[in-house]
Amino acid sequence: MKTKKRIDKTKIIFFILGGVVILFIVLPLIKMIVTTNPKILWETLKDQVVYKSIFLTIYAALISTFLSFVFGIPLAYCLARYNFWGKEIIEGIVDIPVVIPHTAAGIALLISFGQNSLIGKAGAFLGIEFIGSIYGIIIAMAFVSLPFLINAAKEGFRLVDVKLEKAARTLGAGGLKSFFTITLPLSKKSVVSGMIMMWARGISEFGAVLIIAYHPMVAPILLFERFESFGLSYAKPVGVILIFVSLLLFVILRIFMSKKDAKEI
């Protein structure tokens, strides 16, 4: 006698609820794509200003992510491994850029890196202008997206058994060698995930960049400028191109990461 296969109600409910979330994300994007005027979209596809803006956005976000990796990973490791007075305060400070309005962040950066500030004067002495330049875009992107990298890396480091680091040191490895040969490789997935999230957040940043560097225009500001100057019909094609570029980049990254994980298994 055949037994009836039991229906997993939890699975069905969770898939339905998850489907609602996917629909919530996808529906507005599809709506924007299908309502875009094909003629204006074709004109936008041939617009060099759009491509330069997108390239600038991706490039500046990559630079900000790389610089944040160099300075942020050591902080993430310290927060994951050591207990010290004021640790909770430091963790709170790291999370501040996520909480505060990004226009407020842009004003704070404008004051800190402007021509009359100490950092601004030091930069001018070295030939670096932060306001209205790619340097300003990079620091704005780094400021608002840094928490994604630090928090992801911190959680990854916490999952690495301290005994492995101690074992490496008893075999003659120094602190840095132990970190680069044991800790970082074992927490690579969390670190890379944090870097991808930080890069993505940098690409989408608008408020802070708007305040500190309206020009040269990154893609979100170009989209806003087209909307303000020419209306919705000319803003939508830029948005559609941004959606496809972002989707393409993240699909490639996901496939690359999946293949790497499969090889390691």
C-alpha positions as CSV (number, residue, x, y, z in Angstrom):
1,M,0.0,0.0,0.0
2,K,1.4,3.3,-1.0
3,T,1.7,6.0,1.7
4,K,0.6,9.5,0.9
5,K,3.3,12.0,0.5
6,R,2.9,14.5,3.3
7,I,2.6,18.1,2.1
8,D,5.1,20.4,3.7
9,K,2.8,23.4,4.6
10,T,5.7,25.4,6.0
11,K,7.6,25.2,2.8
12,I,4.6,26.3,0.8
13,I,3.8,29.2,3.1
14,F,7.4,30.4,3.1
15,F,7.7,30.1,-0.7
16,I,4.5,32.2,-1.1
17,L,5.7,34.9,1.4
18,G,9.1,34.9,-0.3
19,G,7.4,35.2,-3.7
20,V,5.6,38.4,-2.4
21,V,9.0,39.9,-1.6
22,I,10.4,39.0,-5.0
23,L,7.3,40.5,-6.7
24,F,7.7,43.6,-4.6
25,I,11.2,44.1,-5.9
26,V,10.7,43.1,-9.5
27,L,7.3,44.7,-10.3
28,P,8.4,48.3,-10.1
29,L,11.5,47.6,-12.2
30,I,9.5,45.7,-14.9
31,K,6.9,48.5,-14.9
32,M,9.6,51.1,-15.5
33,I,11.1,49.0,-18.3
34,V,7.9,48.3,-20.2
35,T,6.7,51.9,-20.0
36,T,9.9,53.4,-21.3
37,N,9.7,55.0,-24.8
38,P,11.8,52.8,-27.1
39,K,12.8,55.8,-29.3
40,I,14.1,57.7,-26.3
41,L,15.7,54.6,-24.9
42,W,17.6,54.1,-28.2
43,E,18.8,57.7,-28.1
44,T,19.9,57.3,-24.5
45,L,21.8,54.1,-25.4
46,K,23.8,56.2,-27.9
47,D,24.5,59.0,-25.4
48,Q,28.2,59.0,-24.4
49,V,27.4,61.1,-21.3
50,V,25.4,58.2,-19.9
51,Y,28.2,55.7,-20.4
52,K,30.8,58.0,-18.9
53,S,28.6,58.5,-15.9
54,I,28.0,54.8,-15.4
55,F,31.7,54.1,-15.8
56,L,32.6,56.8,-13.3
57,T,30.1,55.4,-10.8
58,I,31.4,51.8,-11.0
59,Y,35.1,53.0,-11.0
60,A,34.7,55.3,-8.0
61,A,32.8,52.6,-6.1
62,L,35.5,50.1,-6.8
63,I,38.2,52.5,-5.5
64,S,36.3,53.3,-2.4
65,T,35.8,49.6,-1.7
66,F,39.5,48.8,-2.2
67,L,40.6,51.7,0.1
68,S,38.0,50.6,2.7
69,F,39.3,47.1,2.5
70,V,42.8,48.3,3.4
71,F,41.7,50.3,6.3
72,G,38.5,48.6,7.4
73,I,39.6,45.0,7.6
74,P,42.1,45.6,10.4
75,L,39.3,47.4,12.4
76,A,36.9,44.5,11.7
77,Y,39.5,42.0,13.0
78,C,40.1,44.0,16.2
79,L,36.4,44.2,16.8
80,A,36.0,40.5,16.2
81,R,39.0,39.3,18.3
82,Y,39.7,41.7,21.1
83,N,37.7,43.0,24.0
84,F,38.6,46.5,25.2
85,W,37.0,49.5,26.8
86,G,34.8,51.4,24.5
87,K,34.3,48.6,22.0
88,E,30.6,49.0,21.9
89,I,31.1,52.8,21.3
90,I,33.4,52.0,18.3
91,E,30.8,49.5,16.9
92,G,28.1,52.2,17.3
93,I,30.3,54.7,15.4
94,V,30.9,52.2,12.6
95,D,27.1,51.9,12.2
96,I,26.4,55.7,12.2
97,P,26.6,56.1,8.4
98,V,23.7,53.6,8.0
99,V,21.5,55.5,10.4
100,I,22.0,59.2,9.5
101,P,20.4,60.8,6.4
102,H,22.9,60.8,3.6
103,T,22.4,64.4,2.8
104,A,23.5,65.1,6.4
105,A,26.5,62.9,5.8
106,G,27.3,64.9,2.6
107,I,27.2,68.2,4.6
108,A,29.4,66.7,7.3
109,L,31.9,65.6,4.6
110,L,31.7,69.0,2.9
111,I,32.6,70.7,6.2
112,S,35.4,68.2,6.9
113,F,37.0,68.1,3.3
114,G,36.1,71.6,2.1
115,Q,38.7,74.1,1.0
116,N,38.7,75.9,4.4
117,S,39.1,72.7,6.4
118,L,42.5,71.3,7.6
119,I,42.1,68.2,5.4
120,G,41.0,70.3,2.4
121,K,44.0,72.5,2.8
122,A,46.4,69.5,3.1
123,G,44.8,68.0,0.0
124,A,45.2,71.3,-1.9
125,F,48.8,71.3,-1.0
126,L,49.2,67.9,-2.5
127,G,47.1,68.9,-5.6
128,I,44.0,67.0,-4.5
129,E,40.6,68.8,-4.6
130,F,37.8,66.9,-2.8
131,I,34.9,69.2,-3.6
132,G,33.5,68.6,-7.1
133,S,35.9,65.9,-8.0
134,I,36.2,62.1,-8.2
135,Y,38.0,62.2,-4.8
136,G,34.9,63.7,-3.2
137,I,32.8,61.0,-4.9
138,I,35.1,58.3,-3.5
139,I,35.0,59.5,0.1
140,A,31.2,60.0,0.0
141,M,30.7,56.5,-1.3
142,A,33.2,55.1,1.3
143,F,31.5,57.0,4.2
144,V,28.0,55.7,3.6
145,S,28.9,52.1,2.6
146,L,31.8,51.2,4.9
147,P,29.6,49.6,7.6
148,F,28.6,46.8,5.2
149,L,32.2,45.7,4.7
150,I,33.3,46.0,8.3
151,N,30.2,44.3,9.8
152,A,30.4,41.4,7.3
153,A,34.1,40.9,7.8
154,K,33.7,41.1,11.6
155,E,31.1,38.3,11.6
156,G,33.4,36.2,9.3
157,F,36.4,36.6,11.6
158,R,34.3,35.6,14.6
159,L,33.5,32.3,12.9
160,V,37.2,31.4,12.6
161,D,38.3,29.3,15.5
162,V,41.0,31.1,17.5
163,K,42.7,27.8,18.1
164,L,43.7,27.6,14.5
165,E,45.5,31.0,14.7
166,K,47.2,29.9,17.9
167,A,48.3,26.7,16.3
168,A,49.8,28.6,13.4
169,R,51.7,30.8,15.8
170,T,53.1,27.8,17.7
171,L,54.5,26.6,14.4
172,G,56.4,29.8,14.0
173,A,54.0,32.0,12.1
174,G,53.8,35.7,13.2
175,G,50.6,37.6,13.8
176,L,50.4,38.9,10.2
177,K,51.3,35.6,8.6
178,S,48.7,33.9,10.7
179,F,46.1,36.4,9.6
180,F,46.8,36.2,5.9
181,T,47.3,32.4,5.8
182,I,44.6,31.3,8.2
183,T,42.0,33.9,9.3
184,L,41.5,35.8,6.0
185,P,41.2,32.7,3.7
186,L,38.7,31.0,6.1
187,S,36.6,34.2,6.4
188,K,36.9,35.0,2.6
189,K,33.3,34.4,1.8
190,S,32.1,36.9,4.4
191,V,34.7,39.5,3.4
192,V,34.0,39.2,-0.3
193,S,30.2,39.4,0.4
194,G,30.8,42.6,2.5
195,M,32.9,44.0,-0.4
196,I,30.2,43.3,-2.9
197,M,27.6,44.9,-0.7
198,M,29.7,47.9,-0.1
199,W,30.5,48.3,-3.8
200,A,26.7,48.0,-4.6
201,R,25.9,50.6,-1.9
202,G,28.5,52.9,-3.3
203,I,27.1,52.6,-6.8
204,S,23.6,53.6,-5.7
205,E,24.7,56.5,-3.4
206,F,23.0,59.8,-4.2
207,G,22.5,62.1,-1.2
208,A,26.1,62.4,0.1
209,V,27.6,62.6,-3.4
210,L,25.0,65.2,-4.4
211,I,26.3,67.5,-1.7
212,I,30.0,67.1,-2.0
213,A,30.4,66.5,-5.8
214,Y,27.4,67.2,-8.1
215,H,30.0,67.2,-10.9
216,P,31.4,65.0,-12.4
217,M,28.0,63.3,-12.5
218,V,27.7,59.8,-11.2
219,A,24.8,57.7,-12.6
220,P,22.2,58.4,-9.7
221,I,22.8,62.1,-10.0
222,L,22.5,62.0,-13.8
223,L,19.2,60.2,-13.4
224,F,18.0,62.9,-11.1
225,E,19.3,65.7,-13.4
226,R,17.4,64.2,-16.4
227,F,14.3,63.9,-14.3
228,E,14.5,67.6,-13.1
229,S,15.4,69.0,-16.5
230,F,13.4,66.9,-19.0
231,G,10.9,64.9,-17.0
232,L,10.0,61.3,-16.4
233,S,10.1,60.2,-20.0
234,Y,13.8,61.1,-20.3
235,A,14.8,59.8,-16.8
236,K,13.3,56.3,-17.3
237,P,15.7,55.2,-20.0
238,V,18.7,56.1,-17.8
239,G,17.1,54.1,-15.0
240,V,16.5,51.1,-17.4
241,I,20.2,51.1,-18.5
242,L,21.3,51.3,-14.8
243,I,19.0,48.3,-13.9
244,F,20.5,46.2,-16.7
245,V,24.1,47.1,-16.0
246,S,23.6,46.4,-12.2
247,L,21.8,43.1,-12.9
248,L,24.5,42.0,-15.4
249,L,27.3,42.9,-12.9
250,F,25.7,41.1,-10.0
251,V,24.8,38.0,-12.0
252,I,28.4,37.7,-13.2
253,L,29.6,38.1,-9.6
254,R,27.2,35.5,-8.3
255,I,28.1,33.0,-11.0
256,F,31.8,33.6,-10.3
257,M,31.4,33.2,-6.5
258,S,29.3,30.0,-7.0
259,K,31.9,28.4,-9.3
260,K,34.7,29.3,-6.8
261,D,32.7,27.7,-3.9
262,A,32.0,24.6,-6.1
263,K,35.7,24.2,-6.8
264,E,36.6,24.5,-3.1
265,I,34.0,21.8,-2.3
